[in-house]
Amino acid sequence: MLRKFHSCFGLMATLLVVILAITGAVLSVNPFLERIQTQAMGASSVSIAELAGKLAVSHPGAQQIQRTASGSIIVYFSDNNQTGADLINPVTGATIAAYSASPITMWFKNLHRSFLLDIPGRIAVGIAAFMMLLLTFTGAFMLAKQLGGWGHILRPIQGSLKQRLHSQVGRLAVLGLILSASTGLYMSAATFELIPEYQSAEPAFPEQVKGGVPSSIDSLAALKDIPLTELRELVYPYPGDQYDFYSITTNQGRGFVDQATGELLSYQAYGNKQKVYEFIYMLHSGEGLWWLGLLLGLSALAVPLMSWTGIQIWWRRKRSSITIDNNSTAKNADTVILVGSESNSTWGFAKAFHDALNTAGYLVHTTSMNSFTSNLTNSCANTQRLFILTATYGDGDAPASASQFLTQLEAMTEIPTFPVAVLGFGDQQFPEFCQYAKDVEAALTAKSWSQLLPLETINRQSSQEFSRWGNAVGKALDIELSLVHTPTQPRCTTLALVERVDYGAEVNAPTAVLRFKPANGRDLEHFEAGDLVGILAPGSKTPRFYSLASASKDGVLEICVRHHPDGLCSSFLCGLAVGDSIEAFIQLNPSFRPASGKAPIVLIGAGTGIGPLVGFIRHNTAHHPIHLYWGGRCPQSDFLYEDELNTYLKDKRLTELNAVFSRIDERAYVQDKIAVDSEELRGLIEQGAQVLICGGRNMADSVMAALDDVIEPLGMDVQTLKAQGRYREDVYS
Ligand SMILES: Cc1cc2nc3c(=O)[nH]c(=O)nc-3n(C[C@H](O)[C@H](O)[C@H](O)COP(=O)(O)O)c2cc1C
């Protein structure tokens, strides 16, 4: 719901909000520039009378003196019936330059205040400020939810590059945007007098002016009493009219000064409402608070970036949205499928399940988990079974379309008699694998809801695991149920092999490092080391995923492949000669990356697991401490990337290389080396190190056990590290 709202308002308001933000950012620089200018002139402690006295000599036709919030002094004058304005040095009273408001600044101001459209434009600006505020709040709530609550709002953000950019930039800019939008909204409301009487009354018009001979301005007592820093505006009396007076506006109020006696004829201090308005104006414009202006300007620059990434995220989601055909109503259906999904792939599985049940003669109603209501018993009068298919997001949390489910379930007092089966979709890379599905299962059990099948989980949208679950459902329903669903793969690109380096034939571990470039000569689409490439072997519809050892900025797509004699894809890849081509697509794997920051990184792998790890080291141009533990068979035969790793050691991209081998006299596996180095590793963990592991499942399990022993004296285990996002695996069986 929140996301729909956010996307909908975002799309509607993009243009207006982006114009407001860019013009706001441009204008925010002015107070800073003025500040530099006035700072250069030094501090002024003169009174208004003193400066006006100097101006009486240099500008005998002075009509008005203005002091801007940033401290610039402008004098408006008339000379031989010609009017002009000069910028004045407040300390010396000397003219700095002729003054005229910059037409570019004026244009930006008008665009910012009214989209150059007068009253209708001002209304649109008010609406845009409101939209901006709504978008900022809904975005912040969505992010808090995605990260597991407000307490975890500073956690590392996962997702695709665009999702991370959108959320990260939003997180940095949120306070600035809330301040800009809410103060802007207040000022719009004031413009349209929705805030009553925010401007204080004018001072009483002086009834009795003595009309004596005007005194020299530097002798007027009222002007002597007010420091120049308090001045906003001094308007001179009409020349030759002895009954006219000076009007003065200061930071505290407004008044009139007798030009003969120098007496303050009447004075009106600002009321609280005006003070509030002026304070809010200062917060919005940064005038008089240049540093805040710059911060707000920077936050505003986040808006175009977030609009661009937001539209792309929305479009990607829209493209992958799925329509369910023959969806029976909840009332008629004998089978209900509830779906919990964030980026729609679970809907694809639900559709396949829905269609298969329809074909088998069932009346099926498929809907989102949030549409489930606590009066389910009434709305599903004919329901005989319920299936819940749900993904997990954040740190084991509900996906968007299931966010209300557990609350609604909790509110149920009467539990239906039909049984339920839960199927969880997740990714074993995440510490809380399918945790939300597990929470749903636990909540159903706590409510004593009868079970049709025990909870099953699907890792990384595996078609095989889904099909196996289909067999189990078929058995429970006593029907033949064949579930075939391969999530739509992104469009493949043809890549040509440009280089291969072979290792390991002598130790029965034939392995090749393969480097590809697009066959059409174009640039590679964006990816980073640690992302995955899906490769379709000829004749196969099921992709095999390999971890990428390069980033697209390297200009090649590099993988490290071990040849398994029975492996269709590895045989195909290891049989390629330079010039041969493959069909491949990129799947992002944003959770498997070294964290930003200065904490050390411990990379652990064996065999081809070196691939992404070597990619991380290659891009460590900032020279963060990286310690590599890697296991092979024999240094003479399968020491993958040996030359590169030695180069990285020399140029400090790699801090320490621990390579161990299992087919030599001092045979060892990585877990053995970890045990030997336990003291050093403990120290690294104490410094906040992140551990990234890549390779086979058995190696990863042994490493986990060894690390548990290493960090036990710290009162920690690997689960603690996982929960802190400091232990990440990219593991294959
Ligand atoms: C930002 C993010 C966080 C995720 N968190 C988890 C998690 O904590 N546990 C898990 O098992 N899977 C997690 N996943 C994996 C998704 O549950 C999995 O890819 C699922 O198939 C996505 O389904 P959907 O496309 O229907 O949303 C996460 C994925 C992303 C992008």
The ligand as a MOL file (V3000), in Angstrom:
LIG
                    3D

  0  0  0     0  0            999 V3000
M  V30 BEGIN CTAB
M  V30 COUNTS 31 33 0 0 0
M  V30 BEGIN ATOM
M  V30 1 C 16.8400 -6.5460 -0.4060 0
M  V30 2 C 16.5810 -8.0390 -0.3350 0
M  V30 3 C 16.5020 -8.6570 0.8940 0
M  V30 4 C 16.2640 -10.0300 0.9730 0
M  V30 5 N 16.2540 -10.6200 2.2100 0
M  V30 6 C 16.1050 -11.9540 2.2880 0
M  V30 7 C 16.1530 -12.6180 3.5490 0
M  V30 8 O 16.3340 -11.9970 4.5990 0
M  V30 9 N 15.9960 -13.9550 3.5820 0
M  V30 10 C 15.8060 -14.6910 2.4370 0
M  V30 11 O 15.7040 -15.9100 2.5290 0
M  V30 12 N 15.7540 -14.0860 1.2240 0
M  V30 13 C 15.9040 -12.7420 1.1200 0
M  V30 14 N 15.8670 -12.1310 -0.1070 0
M  V30 15 C 15.6490 -12.9420 -1.3180 0
M  V30 16 C 14.1990 -12.9130 -1.7790 0
M  V30 17 O 13.3010 -13.3860 -0.7750 0
M  V30 18 C 14.0840 -13.8530 -2.9890 0
M  V30 19 O 14.9000 -13.3460 -4.0310 0
M  V30 20 C 12.6640 -14.0200 -3.4820 0
M  V30 21 O 12.6260 -15.0500 -4.4530 0
M  V30 22 C 12.1440 -12.7390 -4.1160 0
M  V30 23 O 10.7700 -12.8980 -4.3980 0
M  V30 24 P 9.9050 -11.7020 -5.0240 0
M  V30 25 O 10.5430 -11.3580 -6.3610 0
M  V30 26 O 8.5410 -12.2440 -5.2110 0
M  V30 27 O 9.9120 -10.5570 -4.0990 0
M  V30 28 C 16.0820 -10.7870 -0.2090 0
M  V30 29 C 16.1670 -10.1520 -1.4550 0
M  V30 30 C 16.4190 -8.7870 -1.5230 0
M  V30 31 C 16.5220 -8.1210 -2.8880 0
M  V30 END ATOM
M  V30 BEGIN BOND
M  V30 1 1 1 2
M  V30 2 1 2 3
M  V30 3 2 2 30
M  V30 4 2 3 4
M  V30 5 1 4 5
M  V30 6 1 4 28
M  V30 7 2 5 6
M  V30 8 1 6 7
M  V30 9 1 6 13
M  V30 10 2 7 8
M  V30 11 1 7 9
M  V30 12 1 9 10
M  V30 13 2 10 11
M  V30 14 1 10 12
M  V30 15 2 12 13
M  V30 16 1 13 14
M  V30 17 1 14 15
M  V30 18 1 14 28
M  V30 19 1 15 16
M  V30 20 1 16 17
M  V30 21 1 16 18
M  V30 22 1 18 19
M  V30 23 1 18 20
M  V30 24 1 20 21
M  V30 25 1 20 22
M  V30 26 1 22 23
M  V30 27 1 23 24
M  V30 28 2 24 25
M  V30 29 1 24 26
M  V30 30 1 24 27
M  V30 31 2 28 29
M  V30 32 1 29 30
M  V30 33 1 30 31
M  V30 END BOND
M  V30 END CTAB
M  END
